[in-house]
Amino acid sequence: MKESKHKKKWFGIPLDRQSLGEMIRFAIVGVLVTVIHYVVYWLLQLVMNVNIAWTAGYIVGFVFNYYMSARYIFRAKANIKNGAGFGGAHIVNYLLQMVLLNVFLKIGLSPTMAPVGVYAVSIPVNFLLVRFVFKHS
């Protein structure tokens, strides 16, 4: 059977077997990174400013995330180009998360619940940014 030139897409990502595999692997790694980030944040926010605790959790999660994104999700070799792109994507993601965290805290969510809203917005944005980096490096 001849393949159609008009493949279904989601935010510009073809919905083929390879892309769906990437999304599933991203979800698995994302859960692990989110748990790592949240546990570090939760423990530290008990004894320090929430913004510092959030940043510490982000850094720990970032290191794990880069390794897993390169090797497991996108099956790419880690190199300077995708490392720099990954770092740039995560600077954008980190700033988005810091703004959202403080907005959710300001509107009255507790420090333990505010991350739920942050993750709901930032995870899909992060997937699109990181996928772009590994597909174009």
C-alpha positions in Angstrom: 0.0 0.0 0.0 1.3 3.4 -1.0 1.9 5.8 2.0 0.0 9.1 1.9 2.0 12.3 1.6 -0.4 13.9 4.0 0.5 12.3 7.3 -1.4 13.4 10.4 0.5 15.8 12.6 0.3 17.1 16.2 2.0 20.5 16.6 4.0 19.8 13.5 5.1 16.4 14.7 4.2 13.5 12.4 2.1 10.9 14.1 4.1 8.0 12.9 5.6 5.0 14.8 8.9 6.8 15.5 7.4 10.0 16.8 4.9 8.1 19.0 7.7 6.1 20.4 9.5 9.3 21.2 6.4 10.7 22.9 6.0 7.6 25.0 9.7 7.5 26.0 9.5 11.3 26.8 6.5 10.6 29.1 8.4 7.8 30.9 11.6 9.9 31.4 9.4 13.0 32.1 7.7 11.2 35.0 11.1 10.2 36.4 12.5 13.7 36.0 9.4 15.2 37.5 9.6 12.9 40.6 13.3 13.7 41.1 12.6 17.4 40.7 9.6 17.4 43.0 11.2 15.4 45.7 14.3 17.6 45.8 12.0 20.7 45.8 9.7 19.4 48.4 12.5 18.5 50.8 14.3 21.8 50.3 11.3 24.0 50.5 10.8 22.9 54.1 14.0 24.6 55.0 14.6 27.3 52.4 13.0 29.8 50.0 10.8 28.0 47.5 12.6 29.7 44.5 15.9 28.4 45.6 14.5 24.9 46.3 12.8 24.9 42.9 16.1 25.8 41.2 18.0 23.1 43.1 15.5 20.5 42.0 15.6 21.7 38.5 19.4 21.4 38.3 19.3 17.8 39.6 16.5 16.9 37.2 18.3 18.7 34.3 21.4 16.5 34.5 19.4 13.3 34.5 17.1 14.6 31.8 19.9 15.5 29.3 21.5 12.1 29.6 18.1 10.3 29.2 16.9 12.6 26.4 20.0 12.0 24.3 20.4 8.3 24.9 16.9 6.9 25.5 14.3 9.3 24.1 15.8 10.5 20.9 18.6 8.0 20.6 21.1 10.6 19.6 24.7 10.9 20.6 25.3 13.6 23.2 27.4 16.3 21.7 28.2 20.0 22.1 25.5 21.1 19.6 22.6 19.2 21.1 24.0 19.9 24.6 23.9 23.6 24.0 20.5 23.4 22.4 19.2 21.3 25.3 20.6 23.9 27.7 19.0 26.7 25.8 15.6 25.0 25.7 15.9 24.4 29.4 16.7 28.0 30.1 13.4 28.9 28.4 11.6 26.1 30.3 13.2 27.1 33.7 12.1 30.7 33.3 8.6 29.6 32.3 8.5 27.4 35.4 9.7 30.1 37.7 7.1 32.6 36.4 4.3 30.0 36.7 5.4 28.8 40.2 5.3 32.4 41.5 2.0 33.1 39.8 0.4 30.0 41.3 1.8 30.8 44.7 0.5 34.4 44.4 -3.0 33.2 43.6 -3.0 31.1 46.7 -1.9 27.6 45.8 0.3 26.0 48.5 4.0 25.4 47.8 3.2 21.7 47.6 0.4 22.1 45.1 1.7 24.9 42.9 4.1 22.6 41.0 1.1 20.6 39.6 0.0 23.7 37.6 3.6 24.4 36.6 4.1 20.9 35.2 0.8 20.9 33.4 1.9 23.9 31.3 5.7 23.4 31.1 6.0 19.7 30.2 4.3 19.9 26.8 6.3 23.1 26.0 9.5 21.4 27.0 8.8 18.3 24.8 8.4 20.6 21.8 11.5 22.5 22.5 13.7 19.5 23.3 12.4 17.5 20.3 13.3 20.5 18.0 16.8 20.5 19.5 17.5 16.8 18.9 15.8 16.7 15.5 17.8 19.7 14.2 21.3 19.0 15.7 
